[in-house]
């Protein structure tokens, strides 16, 4: 039923689906296959009539450490590849916001960059005590277009969003809850148990009411994102190209 690269898996039966970022040897760093999978999985889940609730997690000891450096270096200097990636990144954001079933993020380890964005664009976020969030886009010379600049100002204060987006500092699990970026902190061994117990509860609720409630709440997010997304992705593409140019210039010296 699901047509996905091996870097992203969908498993489960009954009414619960588990979406797993599946590059554990690379701490689930986002490469081309995983990025494409994240852009297409939400429409496929929407077409699965038995998928009432989704649990989103990472294989191994990380949720996702963000973009794979080797992959990033390959696409940054290629205009066509960069435009394609920006289109897919936009699709990840818009598809997650439009997805009408509850998504429970089980953050089992570091959630960095796009990994952090996937977490905060979910509906309920459970974080392991060993997990943390961070969005270091600006610290490495990029605009944080794929989530940080879009979602954080609605979840926490503008001042907190600016501080952590400007600095890229780590946000421990307890602090993430205090800031409004996560719901609960859970011991590592209990993380998936708690996530599936909550998923089971939601899966057995009246589905039309649950889905339309999510859609109504997410209208706030979609309207806010619509006013920012064009500039954010254009700016990220430009800063990505600038980074590639600077890297080439330094290599020639």
C-alpha positions in Angstrom: 0.0 0.0 0.0 2.8 2.4 0.8 5.4 3.4 -1.8 8.3 4.7 0.2 12.1 4.6 0.3 13.7 2.3 2.9 14.8 5.3 4.9 11.2 5.8 6.0 8.9 3.0 7.1 5.2 2.7 7.9 4.2 -0.3 10.1 1.3 -1.3 12.3 -2.1 -2.9 12.1 -5.5 -2.0 13.4 -6.0 1.7 13.5 -2.5 2.9 14.4 0.4 3.5 12.0 4.0 4.0 13.1 6.1 6.2 10.8 9.8 5.6 11.6 12.8 7.6 10.4 15.0 4.7 9.5 18.7 5.7 9.1 19.8 4.6 12.6 23.5 4.3 11.6 23.4 8.0 10.6 21.2 9.1 13.6 18.4 9.5 11.1 20.1 12.4 9.3 17.9 13.5 6.4 19.2 12.4 3.0 17.5 12.5 -0.4 15.5 9.3 0.1 14.2 10.3 3.6 13.4 13.8 2.5 11.4 12.5 -0.5 9.6 10.0 1.7 8.6 12.7 4.2 7.2 14.7 1.4 5.0 11.8 0.1 4.1 9.8 3.2 1.3 12.0 4.5 -0.9 11.8 1.4 -0.4 8.0 1.4 -1.4 7.8 5.1 -4.5 9.9 4.3 -5.5 7.4 1.6 -5.3 4.5 4.2 -8.8 4.3 5.6 -7.7 2.3 8.6 -5.0 4.8 9.7 -6.7 6.7 12.5 -3.6 7.8 14.4 0.1 8.1 13.5 3.0 7.7 15.9 6.1 9.4 14.5 9.5 8.3 15.9 13.1 7.5 15.0 15.0 4.3 14.8 17.9 3.8 17.1 19.1 6.5 19.5 18.1 9.6 17.7 14.8 11.1 16.4 16.7 13.0 13.6 19.9 15.1 13.7 18.7 17.1 10.7 20.2 17.3 7.2 22.9 14.9 6.1 26.0 17.0 5.6 27.2 15.1 2.5 23.7 15.3 0.9 23.5 18.9 1.7 26.8 19.7 0.1 25.8 17.9 -3.1 22.5 19.8 -3.5 23.6 23.3 -2.3 25.6 24.1 -5.4 23.1 22.6 -7.9 20.3 25.0 -8.7 17.8 22.5 -10.1 18.4 20.1 -7.2 18.0 22.9 -4.7 14.7 24.0 -6.2 13.4 20.4 -6.1 14.4 20.1 -2.5 12.8 23.4 -1.6 9.6 22.2 -3.3 9.7 18.9 -1.3 10.4 20.8 1.9 7.4 23.0 1.3 5.3 19.9 0.7 6.5 18.4 4.0 5.2 21.4 5.9 2.0 21.9 4.0 1.1 18.1 4.0 1.8 17.8 7.7 -0.4 20.8 8.5 -3.2 19.6 6.2 -3.0 16.0 7.4 -6.3 15.4 9.3 -5.4 12.5 11.6 -3.6 13.0 14.9 0.2 12.6 14.9 1.9 11.7 18.1 5.7 12.4 18.0 7.7 10.1 20.2 11.0 11.9 20.4 13.4 9.3 21.4 16.6 11.3 21.1 18.0 14.5 19.5 15.6 16.3 17.2 17.6 18.9 15.3 16.8 21.1 12.3 14.2 19.4 10.2 13.9 16.7 12.9 12.9 19.4 15.3 10.4 20.8 12.8 8.8 17.4 12.3 8.3 17.2 16.0 6.7 20.6 16.6 4.4 20.2 13.5 3.0 17.0 15.1 -0.1 17.3 17.3 1.1 15.8 20.6 4.8 15.6 21.5 6.3 13.2 24.0 10.0 13.6 24.7 12.4 11.2 26.2 14.4 12.5 29.2 17.4 11.9 27.0 16.1 14.0 24.1 16.6 17.6 23.2 15.5 20.0 20.4 17.6 22.5 18.5 17.3 24.4 15.2 20.8 25.5 14.2 19.9 26.8 10.7 20.9 30.4 11.4 24.1 29.4 13.3 25.3 27.6 10.1 24.3 30.4 7.8 20.8 29.2 6.7 17.3 30.5 7.1 15.2 28.1 9.1 12.3 27.8 6.6 11.1 24.3 7.1 9.5 24.7 10.5 11.4 26.9 13.0 10.4 30.3 11.6 6.9 28.9 10.6 5.6 27.1 13.7 7.6 28.2 16.8 6.1 31.7 17.1 2.6 30.1 17.4 3.8 27.6 20.1 6.0 29.8 22.3 6.6 33.5 22.6 8.3 35.5 19.9 11.2 36.3 22.3 11.8 32.6 23.0 11.5 31.7 19.4 14.0 34.3 18.3 16.5 33.4 21.0 16.6 29.7 20.2 16.4 30.3 16.4 19.2 32.9 16.5 21.6 30.9 18.7 20.7 27.3 17.7 21.1 26.4 21.4 19.9 23.0 22.6 16.5 22.9 24.3 16.3 20.0 26.9 13.1 18.1 27.2 11.9 19.8 30.4 12.6 23.2 28.9 10.8 22.3 25.7 7.6 21.5 27.7 8.0 24.8 29.6 8.3 26.7 26.3 5.3 25.0 24.7 7.3 23.0 22.2 6.4 19.6 23.7 3.7 18.2 25.9 5.3 15.6 28.2 8.7 14.3 29.3 8.8 10.5 29.6 11.5 8.0 30.7 13.1 6.4 27.7 11.8 2.9 28.4 8.3 4.2 28.7 8.2 6.5 25.7 6.6 4.2 23.1 4.3 2.6 25.7 2.9 6.0 26.5 2.7 7.0 22.9 0.8 3.9 21.9 -1.5 4.1 24.9 -2.4 7.6 23.8 -2.7 6.5 20.2 -5.1 3.7 21.2 -7.3 6.1 23.1 -7.5 8.5 20.1 -8.0 5.7 17.6 -11.2 4.7 19.5 -12.7 8.2 19.7 -15.4 9.4 17.2 -13.2 10.0 14.2 -15.1 12.7 12.3 -15.2 14.9 15.4 -11.5 14.3 16.1 -10.4 15.0 12.5 -12.5 18.1 12.1 -11.3 19.4 15.5 -7.7 19.0 14.3 -8.5 20.7 11.0 -10.2 23.6 12.8 -7.3 24.1 15.2 -4.7 23.8 12.4 -6.4 26.6 10.4 -4.6 29.0 12.8 -1.3 27.4 11.8 -2.0 27.2 8.1 -3.1 30.8 7.9 0.0 32.0 9.8 2.3 29.8 7.7 0.7 31.1 4.4 1.9 34.6 5.3 5.5 33.5 5.8 6.3 30.4 3.8 7.1 32.0 0.4 9.7 34.4 1.8 11.1 31.8 4.2 11.8 29.2 1.5 13.1 31.7 -1.0 15.5 33.1 1.7 16.6 29.6 2.7 17.4 28.7 -1.0 19.4 31.9 -1.4 21.4 31.3 1.8 22.0 27.7 0.8 23.4 28.9 -2.6 25.5 31.5 -0.8 27.0 28.8 1.5 27.9 26.7 -1.5 29.6 29.7 -3.2 31.6 30.5 0.0 32.6 26.9 0.3 33.8 26.8 -3.3 35.7 30.0 -2.9 37.4 28.8 0.3 38.4 25.5 -1.5 40.1 27.5 -4.2 42.3 29.4 -1.8 
